Every structure is written in C-alpha cells, then in structure tokens.
Amino acid sequence: MGSARAADAETNRVLPPETVAELYDAELLQLFAPKRYGGLSLDWPAIVNASRIAARACASTGWLISVVGGHIAIVSRLQKAIQDEIFSDGVRKIITTASAQTTGTIVKEEGGYRLNGVWRFGSGIDHADWVMVTGACENHPNPPDPNVFRATVPRSVVEVDDTWHVAGMRGTGSKDLRFENVFVEDDWVVTSPQCFGMHPPGAEVNPEAYLFDVPFMPYFTNWMIGPLLGCAEGAFEAYVAATKKKVGAMTRITVADQPTVQERLSESSAELDCARMMFDSITTTLDNAGHERRALTPDENVMINRNRAYLARLCTSSIYRLVRVMGATGIFDTNPVQRHWRDLSVMASQVGVNWDQNMMAYGRYLLGLDFEKAKTDHAPSVKKPG
C-alpha cells in the first residue's frame, strides 16, 4: 500500500476496499486461519513481521493485518461447531473485537446471554464479518470464576456508531459497536480462561499450530509491536529521504549538511536499532515457548511486558526528535512523517504499552514484591527471584 492510498485511508477514516481485497489475495488476513478450512496456520512471527512491513507505508494497514487479523486465531481456539459455521464459506474473514465495555451490558438468561449497550474501538468494523465483544456479566452464573465473557455474533446484528474522529490511526475505522437487545446462545459465549487458557477446544480440532493450544494472552497483547515498529521505521525512512534533498527556506543551506541534523538523526537511528532488538527478543521468546507448547514463565512474561513498553518509548522518542527539527514543513498533512508521527502517538497510548504499569510490575518482580501479580493467569509456579 503506497503513501497515496494511505492518505486516502486517513481522509476517509477506513481502509479502501481494494486494499482489503489485496490483503486477502496475498493471504495476509489468513495467516492464523486453520489449515482444515483453507488457512495458513502459521507461527507467531509471521503476523508481526508482515504487519511491520505494511506499517512502514500505512500504520492502519499494519494494524488490520496483526491486531485485527490476529483475531482469527481466537476463533480458531473455540469449539468445532462455531468454527464450522464461521468458516463455512472459507477463511476470507475479518473478526472485529471490542473490550472497552462502556455502556455495554451482558446478562445471563435461560439458554444464553442478552447484550445491550456500547462497546468501543471496533477496529476494522467496516470490513468485518463477525464481531466478538468482551465484558463482565451482571449476573455472573458461576462465581467466583473470572467474570470475563466473550460473545461472538454475526456483524449483521451489530449497529455501528461513527465516532472515530481522532488524531491518528484513522484508517482503522475503530468505531463504537452498539447492541440492541441481542440474544447470544450459550455455545457462542465463553469465559476468557476457557478461550485463552491452555488446551482450549480448538486445540483438538486444529492440532497443527501452537497458537491454537498454548495460553494466548501473551500473543494477544503483543501483536501491536509490528505496527508500532513498522510505523516508526516508515517515519524514519520518509524523514531521511526528504532531508537529503531539502534546502533551508531562509538560509538556502542544504539541511543535510547541518551538524545538529546529523547528530539527531544518528541518535534516532540508534534508538530504532534498540527497538528492533526488543522486537526480536519478544518475537523469539513467544515463538520458542509456542514450539515447546508451554506457558511463559513469570520471568519471561514480565520481561516481555517491560520490553514492549520500552519498544514503544524508543519508537516515539526516535521520531519525535526528528519531528522537532523538521520546521514548518512538518505541519502539512501531505508530509508522511507527520502522519506517521500521529499514528505512532495513538498506538503508543494503548494500555498494553503503558510505561508506569509495565515498568512498576517488572521492578516489583525484581524486588520480590507482589510476585503473584507478575504471573500470567496460567503460568506454572516457580520460586521467587533471589
């Protein structure tokens, strides 16, 4: 996807249909779909690497590939009857999810659950076939089990409120999803532990891929690293290309000859190199654990969360430094660096890369404090450090 189409996606606040069709044709939205239905069933690195490359041109496209395209792996962990219906006509599917339960309510009734209200941030909803929302049930049927339920419904029963007027990542079309008295049968509602824990129902149906078998939360929370890093790389590349030929409007001196520009560019380059190391570390750790068909250890889990937050900070720091020295040319919508910077800033505001939360968790882990909070929900028990 070139810069021209990326600009169109931003203006229209949705990816163009031709872009989505190309992603389907290239099988970039079927990376995690089960082989039994015609998907690729690839391993974890495939989706973050593909989205990273796409995000260099358009962060919203990278987001659709990984953060939205990855949802097909969640469906592939559910029971066979659900998969059979969802994939009855093939795997060219987009599953939108939303877990920001604003006014949304889930109420248990005989035979199923009743959904009403609004869930926020339904990325890719304009192209979606199915919708999965997450939330607490007001009359939890099985306390004290975790009160986190996931309901899957056809896109046709969901109303969309066009609220996506935002500073960046406009092409994701992450609008509000409204439910008006929607009844969902029991079989189509699962708890998060049932779906995200070790050996879910889909593991027996699709034994070929570890993503359908191992605890899923670490993979779910980390697929944003592809668009994050790719967006920063795209901004850096665009800045370098523009600076090589730029002449100061007042001085008529070639900008590339300015020592301060060279110094700042070098520092930003170093930060991106460090971010790439974080990316490789996260990807390798998750892939290795997956091939070993095991949960992450608490040590691996808190380190990955720390590294994800640090990756986001490195990416934003590296590009903000360049934005500050761009001068007046940096304020124009036609400047791709400015678009990348806004997209990057929006992604970096995600709770998954929250600095305080992830850094404090790792610090407490190192000090042996509140150790249980550092564990994943289904990680094996190990001794405290030290």
C-alpha positions as CSV (number, residue, x, y, z in Angstrom):
1,M,0.0,0.0,0.0
2,G,1.6,3.2,-1.2
3,S,1.5,6.6,0.5
4,A,-1.3,7.9,-1.8
5,R,-3.6,5.2,-0.7
6,A,-2.5,5.6,3.0
7,A,-3.6,9.3,2.7
8,D,-6.9,8.2,1.3
9,A,-7.4,5.8,4.2
10,E,-6.8,8.6,6.6
11,T,-9.1,11.0,4.9
12,N,-12.0,8.5,4.6
13,R,-11.2,7.0,8.1
14,V,-11.4,3.5,6.7
15,L,-9.1,1.3,4.6
16,P,-10.1,1.3,0.9
17,P,-11.9,-1.9,-0.2
18,E,-9.2,-2.5,-2.8
19,T,-6.6,-2.6,0.0
20,V,-8.6,-5.2,1.9
21,A,-9.1,-7.3,-1.2
22,E,-5.3,-7.2,-1.8
23,L,-4.6,-8.3,1.7
24,Y,-7.0,-11.2,1.3
25,D,-5.4,-12.1,-2.1
26,A,-2.0,-12.1,-0.5
27,E,-3.3,-14.2,2.4
28,L,-2.2,-11.6,4.9
29,L,-5.5,-11.9,6.7
30,Q,-5.5,-15.7,6.7
31,L,-2.1,-16.1,8.4
32,F,-3.6,-17.7,11.5
33,A,-6.6,-19.3,9.9
34,P,-6.7,-23.1,10.4
35,K,-5.5,-25.3,7.6
36,R,-8.6,-27.5,7.7
37,Y,-10.6,-24.6,6.4
38,G,-8.0,-23.3,3.9
39,G,-5.9,-21.1,6.1
40,L,-2.2,-21.0,6.6
41,S,-1.9,-21.8,10.3
42,L,1.5,-20.0,10.5
43,D,3.5,-19.3,13.7
44,W,3.6,-16.1,15.7
45,P,6.4,-14.3,13.9
46,A,4.6,-14.3,10.6
47,I,1.9,-11.8,11.6
48,V,4.1,-9.2,13.4
49,N,6.7,-9.3,10.6
50,A,4.0,-8.8,7.9
51,S,2.3,-6.0,9.8
52,R,5.6,-4.3,10.5
53,I,6.4,-4.2,6.7
54,A,2.9,-2.9,5.9
55,A,3.0,-0.2,8.6
56,R,6.1,1.4,7.0
57,A,3.7,2.7,4.4
58,C,0.4,2.8,6.4
59,A,0.1,2.0,10.1
60,S,-3.6,1.4,9.8
61,T,-3.0,-1.4,7.2
62,G,-0.4,-2.9,9.6
63,W,-2.9,-2.7,12.4
64,L,-5.5,-4.6,10.3
65,I,-3.1,-7.3,9.5
66,S,-1.9,-8.1,13.0
67,V,-4.3,-6.6,15.7
68,V,-7.4,-7.3,13.7
69,G,-6.2,-10.2,11.5
70,G,-4.9,-12.0,14.6
71,H,-8.4,-12.3,15.9
72,I,-9.0,-15.2,13.6
73,A,-6.7,-17.2,15.9
74,I,-9.1,-16.6,18.8
75,V,-12.0,-18.0,16.8
76,S,-9.8,-21.0,15.9
77,R,-9.5,-21.8,19.6
78,L,-13.2,-22.2,20.0
79,Q,-15.2,-25.4,19.7
80,K,-15.6,-27.0,16.3
81,A,-19.3,-26.2,15.7
82,I,-18.5,-22.5,15.9
83,Q,-15.5,-22.7,13.6
84,D,-17.6,-24.8,11.1
85,E,-20.2,-22.0,10.9
86,I,-17.8,-19.1,10.8
87,F,-15.6,-20.7,8.1
88,S,-18.4,-22.4,6.3
89,D,-17.6,-20.4,3.1
90,G,-13.9,-20.1,3.6
91,V,-11.4,-18.1,5.6
92,R,-11.6,-14.7,4.0
93,K,-12.9,-13.3,7.2
94,I,-12.4,-10.3,9.4
95,I,-13.3,-10.7,13.1
96,T,-13.6,-7.4,14.9
97,T,-13.3,-7.3,18.7
98,A,-14.1,-4.8,21.3
99,S,-13.4,-5.0,25.0
100,A,-14.0,-1.4,26.2
101,Q,-17.4,-2.1,27.8
102,T,-18.6,1.5,28.2
103,T,-22.4,1.2,28.5
104,G,-22.4,-2.4,27.3
105,T,-24.2,-5.0,29.5
106,I,-24.2,-8.8,29.5
107,V,-27.0,-10.5,31.3
108,K,-27.4,-14.3,31.7
109,E,-30.8,-15.7,30.6
110,E,-32.0,-19.2,30.1
111,G,-30.2,-20.7,27.1
112,G,-27.8,-17.8,26.6
113,Y,-26.9,-14.2,27.2
114,R,-28.5,-10.8,26.4
115,L,-26.3,-8.0,25.2
116,N,-27.2,-4.3,25.2
117,G,-25.3,-1.0,25.0
118,V,-22.0,0.1,23.5
119,W,-18.5,-1.3,23.3
120,R,-15.7,0.9,21.9
121,F,-12.8,0.6,19.5
122,G,-14.1,-1.9,16.9
123,S,-11.1,-1.8,14.6
124,G,-11.9,-2.9,11.0
125,I,-15.7,-3.0,11.6
126,D,-16.4,-1.6,8.1
127,H,-15.0,-4.7,6.6
128,A,-15.9,-7.2,9.4
129,D,-17.9,-10.5,9.0
130,W,-18.1,-11.3,12.7
131,V,-17.8,-9.4,16.0
132,M,-16.5,-10.6,19.4
133,V,-17.0,-8.4,22.4
134,T,-15.7,-8.9,25.9
135,G,-17.1,-7.9,29.3
136,A,-18.4,-8.7,32.7
137,C,-21.7,-10.4,33.2
138,E,-24.1,-8.6,35.5
139,N,-25.5,-11.8,37.0
140,H,-22.4,-13.9,36.8
141,P,-23.6,-17.6,36.6
142,N,-20.5,-19.2,38.0
143,P,-18.9,-17.1,40.7
144,P,-16.1,-17.0,41.8
145,D,-14.8,-17.9,38.3
146,P,-13.4,-14.9,36.5
147,N,-16.1,-12.6,35.3
148,V,-14.8,-12.0,31.8
149,F,-17.0,-13.3,29.0
150,R,-16.5,-13.3,25.2
151,A,-19.6,-13.3,22.9
152,T,-19.3,-13.9,19.2
153,V,-22.0,-12.7,16.9
154,P,-22.5,-12.0,13.1
155,R,-21.7,-8.5,12.0
156,S,-25.3,-8.1,10.8
157,V,-26.7,-7.9,14.4
158,V,-24.4,-5.1,15.5
159,E,-25.1,-1.4,14.9
160,V,-22.1,0.9,14.3
161,D,-21.8,4.5,15.7
162,D,-19.4,6.5,13.6
163,T,-17.4,8.0,16.5
164,W,-13.9,7.6,15.0
165,H,-12.8,11.2,14.7
166,V,-9.3,11.0,16.1
167,A,-5.8,12.4,15.8
168,G,-4.2,9.3,14.3
169,M,-4.8,5.7,13.1
170,R,-7.8,7.0,11.3
171,G,-7.7,4.3,8.7
172,T,-8.5,1.6,11.2
173,G,-12.1,2.8,11.5
174,S,-12.3,1.8,15.1
175,K,-15.9,2.9,15.7
176,D,-18.3,2.2,18.5
177,L,-20.4,-1.0,18.4
178,R,-24.0,-0.9,19.6
179,F,-26.0,-3.9,20.7
180,E,-29.8,-3.5,20.9
181,N,-31.3,-6.5,22.8
182,V,-29.1,-9.1,21.1
183,F,-29.5,-12.6,22.4
184,V,-26.5,-14.9,22.1
185,E,-26.8,-18.6,22.7
186,D,-24.7,-20.3,25.4
187,D,-22.5,-22.1,22.9
188,W,-21.4,-18.8,21.5
189,V,-20.3,-17.3,24.8
190,V,-17.1,-18.4,26.6
191,T,-15.1,-17.1,29.5
192,S,-11.7,-15.8,28.8
193,P,-10.0,-18.6,30.7
194,Q,-11.9,-21.2,28.6
195,C,-10.7,-19.5,25.4
196,F,-7.3,-18.1,26.3
197,G,-6.1,-20.8,28.6
198,M,-4.0,-23.9,27.9
199,H,-5.5,-26.6,25.6
200,P,-8.8,-24.8,24.6
201,P,-11.4,-26.8,22.5
202,G,-9.8,-25.6,19.2
203,A,-6.5,-27.4,20.0
204,E,-8.1,-30.8,19.3
205,V,-9.6,-29.5,16.1
206,N,-6.5,-27.7,14.8
207,P,-3.5,-29.5,16.2
208,E,-1.0,-28.2,13.7
209,A,-0.4,-24.8,15.2
210,Y,0.7,-23.8,18.7
211,L,-1.3,-20.6,18.7
212,F,-4.5,-22.8,19.0
213,D,-3.1,-24.6,22.0
214,V,-0.9,-22.6,24.4
215,P,-2.1,-19.8,26.7
216,F,-3.0,-17.0,24.4
217,M,-2.8,-13.7,26.3
218,P,0.9,-13.0,25.7
219,Y,0.4,-13.3,22.0
220,F,-2.8,-11.3,22.1
221,T,-1.1,-8.4,23.9
222,N,2.0,-8.3,21.8
223,W,0.9,-8.3,18.2
224,M,0.8,-4.5,18.3
225,I,4.6,-4.4,18.2
226,G,4.6,-5.0,14.4
227,P,2.7,-1.8,13.5
228,L,4.5,0.1,16.2
229,L,8.0,-0.6,15.0
230,G,7.0,-0.5,11.3
231,C,5.4,2.9,11.7
232,A,8.5,4.3,13.3
233,E,10.7,2.8,10.6
234,G,8.4,4.3,7.9
235,A,8.6,7.8,9.5
236,F,12.4,7.5,9.8
237,E,12.8,6.5,6.1
238,A,10.5,9.3,5.0
239,Y,12.5,11.8,7.0
240,V,15.8,10.7,5.6
241,A,14.5,10.8,2.0
242,A,13.1,14.3,2.5
243,T,16.1,15.7,4.3
244,K,18.6,14.5,1.7
245,K,17.1,17.0,-0.8
246,K,15.8,19.7,1.5
247,V,17.2,23.2,1.4
248,G,16.5,25.7,4.2
249,A,13.9,28.3,3.2
250,M,15.7,31.2,4.8
251,T,19.4,30.1,4.7
252,R,19.3,28.3,1.3
253,I,21.7,25.9,3.0
254,T,21.3,22.1,2.5
255,V,19.7,20.8,5.6
256,A,21.6,17.5,5.4
257,D,24.9,19.5,5.9
258,Q,23.8,20.8,9.3
259,P,25.7,19.0,12.1
260,T,22.7,19.2,14.5
261,V,20.6,17.4,12.0
262,Q,23.2,14.7,11.5
263,E,23.5,14.2,15.3
264,R,19.8,13.9,15.9
265,L,19.3,11.6,13.0
266,S,22.1,9.3,14.4
267,E,20.6,9.2,17.8
268,S,17.2,8.3,16.4
269,S,18.8,5.6,14.3
270,A,20.4,4.1,17.4
271,E,17.0,4.1,19.3
272,L,15.3,2.3,16.4
273,D,18.1,-0.3,16.4
274,C,17.4,-0.8,20.1
275,A,13.7,-1.1,19.4
276,R,14.5,-3.8,16.7
277,M,16.4,-5.8,19.4
278,M,13.4,-5.6,21.7
279,F,11.1,-6.7,18.8
280,D,13.4,-9.7,18.1
281,S,13.6,-10.6,21.7
282,I,9.8,-10.6,22.2
283,T,9.2,-12.4,19.0
284,T,11.8,-15.1,19.7
285,T,10.6,-15.7,23.2
286,L,7.0,-16.1,22.2
287,D,7.9,-18.3,19.2
288,N,10.1,-20.6,21.3
289,A,7.5,-21.0,24.0
290,G,4.9,-21.8,21.4
291,H,7.0,-24.5,19.7
292,E,7.6,-26.0,23.2
293,R,3.8,-26.0,23.7
294,R,4.1,-24.3,27.1
295,A,3.1,-21.2,29.0
296,L,5.5,-18.4,29.5
297,T,7.3,-18.5,32.8
298,P,6.7,-15.5,35.1
299,D,10.2,-14.2,34.3
300,E,9.5,-14.3,30.6
301,N,6.1,-12.7,31.0
302,V,7.2,-9.6,33.0
303,M,10.2,-9.2,30.8
304,I,8.2,-9.2,27.6
305,N,5.7,-6.7,29.1
306,R,8.7,-4.4,30.0
307,N,10.3,-4.8,26.6
308,R,7.0,-4.0,24.8
309,A,6.6,-0.7,26.8
310,Y,10.3,0.1,26.2
311,L,9.9,-0.6,22.5
312,A,7.1,1.9,22.3
313,R,9.0,4.5,24.1
314,L,12.1,4.1,21.9
315,C,9.9,4.4,18.7
316,T,8.2,7.5,19.9
317,S,11.4,9.1,21.1
318,S,13.2,8.5,17.9
319,I,10.6,10.0,15.7
320,Y,9.6,12.9,18.0
321,R,13.2,14.0,17.9
322,L,13.0,14.2,14.1
323,V,9.6,15.9,14.1
324,R,11.1,18.7,16.3
325,V,13.7,19.6,13.7
326,M,11.5,19.4,10.6
327,G,10.4,23.0,10.9
328,A,7.3,24.3,9.1
329,T,7.3,21.5,6.5
330,G,6.4,19.1,9.3
331,I,3.0,20.6,9.9
332,F,1.5,19.8,6.5
333,D,-0.9,16.8,6.1
334,T,1.0,15.9,2.9
335,N,4.1,15.2,4.9
336,P,4.2,11.4,5.6
337,V,6.4,11.9,8.6
338,Q,3.7,14.0,10.3
339,R,1.1,11.2,9.5
340,H,3.3,8.5,10.8
341,W,4.0,10.5,14.0
342,R,0.3,10.9,14.8
343,D,-0.3,7.2,14.1
344,L,2.6,6.3,16.3
345,S,1.4,8.5,19.1
346,V,-2.0,6.9,19.1
347,M,-0.6,3.4,19.1
348,A,1.7,4.3,22.0
349,S,-1.3,5.4,24.1
350,Q,-2.5,1.8,24.2
351,V,-2.8,0.4,27.7
352,G,-0.6,-2.6,26.6
353,V,2.4,-0.3,26.3
354,N,1.7,1.8,29.4
355,W,5.0,2.8,30.8
356,D,4.2,3.0,34.5
357,Q,2.2,-0.2,34.7
358,N,4.7,-2.4,32.9
359,M,7.9,-0.9,34.5
360,M,6.5,-1.0,38.0
361,A,5.4,-4.6,37.5
362,Y,9.0,-5.6,36.5
363,G,10.5,-3.6,39.3
364,R,8.3,-5.3,41.9
365,Y,9.1,-8.6,40.4
366,L,12.9,-8.0,40.7
367,L,12.3,-7.0,44.3
368,G,10.2,-10.0,45.1
369,L,7.1,-7.9,45.9
370,D,3.6,-8.9,45.0
371,F,5.0,-11.8,43.0
372,E,1.6,-13.3,42.1
373,K,0.7,-10.1,40.2
374,A,3.6,-10.7,37.8
375,K,2.4,-14.2,36.8
376,T,0.3,-14.9,33.7
377,D,-3.1,-16.4,34.5
378,H,-2.0,-19.8,33.5
379,A,1.8,-19.8,34.0
380,P,3.5,-22.5,36.0
381,S,4.6,-21.8,39.6
382,V,8.2,-21.0,40.2
383,K,10.2,-19.7,43.1
384,K,10.7,-16.0,43.7
385,P,13.9,-14.4,42.3
386,G,16.8,-14.2,44.7
